[in-house]
Amino acid sequence: MTEAIHPTGPTGLGHTVRQVLLSSRPLSWINTAFPFAAAYIVTTGRVDALLVVGTLFFLIPYNLLMYGINDVFDYESDLRNPRKGGVEGAMLDKGMHRTVLISGVATALPVLLLMLVLAGLNPWSWVVLAVSLFAVVAYSAPGLRFKERPVLDSVTSSVHFVSPAVYGLAVAGALVTPDLVALLAAFFFWGIASHAFGAVQDVEPDRQGGISSIATAFGAAQTVRLAIGFWLLAGLLMLVTDWPGPLAALLVIPYILAAWPYRSISDAESERANNGWKRFLRLNFFTGFLVTMLLILWVVLR
């Protein structure tokens, strides 16, 4: 059970730190740090300063930027969303908005600069990182608001999680092969499916707030079916990767099963999909463990 954060509440340093941290979605930190760390260490086979600093960047500052910007500029619509106020999104005090934005930049900038210094002259990695940070800002910031552009919202969200892996590969000097492209494409489609399914539970709050999304555009049931299709595509792509990659194709099955009961859900009842979303969040930890085991097996078999 999570304790809600309300628009009004106590003040003080402890309260400020707590709100800033909750706005970064601590449960999701691993989702961006692990792809970078795994890609880098599997490619280079070493633990060095760049691995440590890059993992730190994608663990906390990256998420504080991404989710902090989202919570600040989604404040009005979040007030109408019963999910907000815990691990699924902090309901920030309005007076905290400036603090959260400054905290995101202040924590990210020094780590980012150090990471760039350690990475050295690597123009391709600069491009990847620029795209990654642009996606972080563009998703929620006024004037861009990719989150309100159906389909582009899911694509951008997927970039948030795939780009740390691509950056890790870029700074590690990975050789681009068809096998690697298939793996990254599978990860990308998995990310699209995950965002689309997550958007279903917010159909009604988003419509009431005048916010467009892939789910408001296609409707709850069709969006769930799209998510299932993208998860299936991700699994099929893993089948063409080198062994033991094809074993990872099995990992999409639990996600499909979690979404399956909602394949015909009406827009009016779309909030019920939150139960499936909570199962999705738990599945991520189990899946992360299995992916780690597969990576270890892949390294052993090299």
C-alpha positions in Angstrom: 0.0 0.0 0.0 1.4 3.4 -0.9 0.9 6.7 0.9 -0.7 9.4 -1.3 0.9 12.7 -1.8 -1.6 15.5 -1.8 -1.5 19.0 -3.4 -1.3 20.4 0.1 0.8 19.0 3.0 3.7 19.5 5.3 6.7 21.5 4.5 10.4 21.2 5.4 13.5 19.7 3.9 12.4 16.1 4.5 9.1 16.7 2.8 10.9 18.4 -0.1 13.3 15.5 -0.6 10.6 13.0 -0.3 8.5 14.7 -3.0 11.5 15.1 -5.3 12.4 11.4 -5.0 8.8 10.2 -5.4 8.5 12.3 -8.6 11.4 10.2 -10.1 9.4 6.9 -9.7 12.0 4.9 -7.7 10.4 1.7 -8.7 11.3 2.5 -12.3 14.9 3.5 -11.8 16.1 0.0 -12.7 14.2 0.1 -16.0 16.6 2.7 -17.5 19.8 2.0 -15.6 19.8 -1.8 -16.3 19.6 -1.5 -20.2 22.6 0.9 -20.2 24.7 -1.2 -17.7 23.9 -4.5 -19.4 24.6 -3.2 -22.9 27.9 -1.7 -21.8 29.3 -4.5 -19.7 28.3 -7.3 -22.1 30.0 -5.4 -25.0 33.2 -4.4 -23.2 33.4 -7.1 -20.5 34.7 -4.6 -18.0 33.7 -2.6 -15.0 35.1 0.9 -15.2 34.3 4.5 -14.3 32.1 5.1 -17.4 30.0 2.1 -16.4 29.5 3.4 -12.9 28.8 7.0 -13.9 26.5 6.1 -16.8 24.6 3.7 -14.6 24.2 6.4 -12.0 23.0 8.9 -14.6 20.3 6.6 -16.0 19.4 5.4 -12.5 18.3 8.7 -10.8 18.9 12.0 -12.7 17.5 10.7 -15.9 14.3 9.5 -14.2 14.0 12.7 -12.1 14.2 14.7 -15.4 11.7 12.5 -17.2 9.1 12.0 -14.5 9.6 15.3 -12.8 8.8 17.2 -16.0 5.8 14.9 -16.5 4.4 15.5 -13.0 4.8 19.3 -13.2 3.1 19.8 -16.6 0.5 17.1 -16.0 -0.6 18.6 -12.7 -4.1 19.6 -13.7 -5.0 16.3 -15.3 -3.4 14.3 -12.5 -5.8 16.0 -10.0 -8.6 14.0 -11.7 -6.6 10.8 -11.9 -7.2 8.4 -8.9 -3.9 6.6 -9.6 -1.8 9.6 -8.9 -0.3 10.1 -5.4 2.1 7.2 -5.0 4.4 4.9 -6.9 2.4 5.4 -10.1 3.0 9.1 -10.1 3.5 11.8 -7.4 0.9 14.4 -6.8 3.3 17.3 -6.3 2.4 20.4 -4.2 2.2 23.2 -6.7 4.9 25.1 -4.8 7.2 22.1 -5.5 7.1 22.4 -9.3 10.0 24.7 -9.6 12.0 22.7 -7.1 11.5 19.5 -8.9 12.5 21.0 -12.3 15.6 22.6 -10.8 16.5 19.4 -9.0 16.3 17.4 -12.2 18.7 19.7 -14.1 21.0 20.2 -11.1 21.4 16.4 -10.5 21.7 15.5 -14.2 24.1 18.2 -15.4 27.3 17.3 -13.5 26.8 13.5 -13.9 26.1 14.0 -17.6 29.2 16.2 -18.2 31.4 13.6 -16.4 29.9 10.9 -18.5 30.7 12.8 -21.7 34.2 13.4 -20.6 34.7 9.7 -19.7 33.2 8.6 -23.1 35.6 10.8 -25.0 35.3 11.6 -28.7 32.4 9.5 -29.8 30.1 11.5 -32.1 27.6 8.6 -32.6 27.1 8.3 -28.8 26.5 12.1 -28.7 23.7 11.7 -31.2 22.1 8.9 -29.3 22.3 10.8 -26.0 20.8 13.9 -27.6 17.9 11.9 -29.0 17.4 10.3 -25.6 17.3 13.6 -23.7 15.1 15.3 -26.4 12.6 12.4 -25.9 12.7 13.0 -22.2 11.8 16.6 -22.5 9.5 16.4 -25.6 7.2 13.8 -24.0 5.7 16.3 -21.5 7.1 19.8 -22.0 4.7 22.5 -23.3 4.9 23.2 -27.0 6.0 19.7 -27.8 3.8 17.4 -25.6 4.5 14.2 -27.6 2.4 12.4 -24.9 -0.7 14.0 -26.5 0.1 12.8 -30.0 -1.4 9.4 -30.4 1.1 6.6 -31.4 4.0 9.1 -31.1 3.3 9.0 -27.4 4.0 5.3 -27.2 7.0 5.6 -29.6 8.5 8.3 -27.5 8.0 6.4 -24.3 9.7 3.4 -25.7 12.7 5.6 -26.7 13.0 6.5 -23.0 13.9 2.9 -22.2 15.6 1.7 -25.3 17.9 4.7 -25.8 20.0 4.0 -22.6 20.8 0.6 -24.1 21.6 2.1 -27.5 23.8 4.7 -25.7 25.6 1.9 -23.8 26.3 0.1 -27.0 27.5 3.2 -28.7 30.0 4.3 -26.1 31.2 0.6 -25.8 31.8 0.5 -29.6 29.5 -2.4 -30.2 29.5 -3.9 -33.7 26.0 -3.5 -35.3 24.8 -6.9 -36.6 21.4 -8.1 -37.7 21.1 -10.0 -34.4 21.6 -6.8 -32.4 19.2 -4.9 -34.6 16.5 -7.6 -34.0 17.1 -7.5 -30.3 16.8 -3.7 -30.1 13.7 -3.8 -32.3 12.1 -6.4 -30.0 12.9 -4.1 -27.0 11.5 -1.1 -28.9 8.2 -2.9 -29.7 8.0 -4.2 -26.1 8.2 -0.6 -25.0 5.5 0.5 -27.3 3.2 -2.3 -26.1 3.9 -1.4 -22.5 3.1 2.3 -22.9 -0.1 1.6 -24.9 -1.4 -0.8 -22.3 -0.6 1.6 -19.5 -2.5 4.3 -21.3 -5.7 2.3 -21.3 -6.4 2.8 -17.6 -6.3 6.6 -18.1 -8.8 6.9 -20.9 -11.5 8.6 -18.9 -9.2 11.0 -16.9 -7.3 11.9 -20.0 -10.5 12.7 -22.0 -11.9 14.7 -19.1 -8.6 16.7 -19.0 -8.6 17.2 -22.8 -5.5 15.0 -23.2 -5.1 12.8 -26.3 -3.2 9.5 -26.2 -3.0 6.3 -28.1 -5.8 4.9 -25.9 -8.1 7.9 -26.3 -7.6 7.8 -30.1 -8.1 4.0 -30.6 -10.3 3.3 -27.6 -9.6 1.0 -24.7 -10.2 -2.4 -26.3 -8.4 -1.7 -29.5 -5.4 -0.3 -27.7 -5.2 -3.4 -25.5 -5.2 -5.5 -28.7 -2.5 -3.4 -30.2 -0.4 -3.8 -27.1 -0.8 -7.6 -27.3 0.2 -7.5 -31.0 3.3 -5.5 -30.3 4.3 -7.8 -27.5 3.8 -10.7 -29.8 6.0 -9.0 -32.5 8.7 -8.5 -29.9 8.6 -12.2 -29.1 8.8 -13.1 -32.7 11.8 -10.9 -33.3 13.7 -12.5 -30.4 13.3 -15.9 -32.2 15.7 -14.8 -34.9 18.5 -13.7 -32.5 21.4 -15.9 -31.6 21.1 -18.5 -28.8 20.0 -18.1 -26.0 18.1 -15.1 -27.3 15.2 -17.1 -28.6 14.4 -18.1 -25.0 13.6 -14.5 -24.3 10.6 -14.8 -26.7 8.9 -16.7 -23.9 9.1 -13.7 -21.7 6.3 -11.8 -23.6 3.8 -14.5 -22.7 3.1 -13.3 -19.1 2.5 -9.8 -20.4 0.1 -11.0 -23.0 -1.7 -13.0 -20.4 -1.9 -10.0 -18.1 -3.5 -7.9 -20.9 -5.7 -10.6 -22.4 -8.7 -10.2 -19.9 -9.0 -6.5 -21.0 -9.0 -7.1 -24.8 -12.7 -6.2 -25.0 -12.9 -3.7 -22.2 -15.1 -0.7 -22.8 -13.9 2.9 -22.4 -16.3 3.5 -19.5 -14.7 0.5 -17.6 -11.1 1.2 -18.7 -10.1 2.0 -15.2 -10.3 -1.7 -14.4 -7.2 -2.2 -16.6 -5.2 -0.8 -13.6 -5.3 -4.3 -12.1 -3.5 -5.6 -15.2 -1.1 -2.7 -15.0 -0.2 -3.5 -11.4 0.5 -7.1 -12.5 2.7 -5.6 -15.3 4.8 -3.6 -12.8 5.4 -6.8 -10.8 6.2 -8.8 -13.9 9.0 -6.3 -14.8 11.0 -7.4 -11.8 10.6 -11.1 -12.6 11.4 -10.5 -16.2 14.4 -8.4 -15.3 15.8 -11.3 -13.3 15.3 -13.7 -16.1 16.9 -11.4 -18.7 19.9 -11.1 -16.4 20.2 -14.9 -16.3 20.0 -15.0 -20.1 22.7 -12.4 -20.4 25.0 -14.3 -18.1 24.3 -17.5 -20.1 25.0 -15.6 -23.4 28.4 -14.3 -22.0 29.3 -17.9 -20.8 28.5 -19.3 -24.3 30.5 -16.7 -26.2 
